[in-house]
Amino acid sequence: MPIQYYIILAAALFCIGVVGVLIRRNAIIIFMCIELMLNSVNLLLVAFSKMQYTPANGNKSLALNIGSDAQIFVFFIMVVAAAEVSVGLAIIVMMYRNVHSTDVNFLNRLKN
């Protein structure tokens, strides 16, 4: 599959995430859009890694293990993202307990 398809898909996912962060006011949806942007970057990282290590003669059996560096890096990014999700959801739950809403406009009330 050509690399342009991956670039278009990742750009579309990233744009959806940016629009969701800028437009939505619900903290959970904003959090999901940030994760969507992170996963689109992970998709590009793996796609570019596989494109770089694909042999020119088309023999893909030689490139099975060579392009795995980016996949290991993406795995660690996803582990950090999972930790981020747990901390972020804990913050959102505490915000909901205090304010009874997940609207980010009510975050100013938490300063008091």
Buried (B, 14 or more C-beta within 10 A) or exposed (E): EEBEEBBEBBEEBBEBBBEBBEEBEBBEBBBBBBBBBBBBBBBBBBBBBBEEBBEEEEEEEEBEEEBBEBEEBBEEBEEEBEEBBEEBEEEBEEBBEEBEBBBBEBEEEEEE
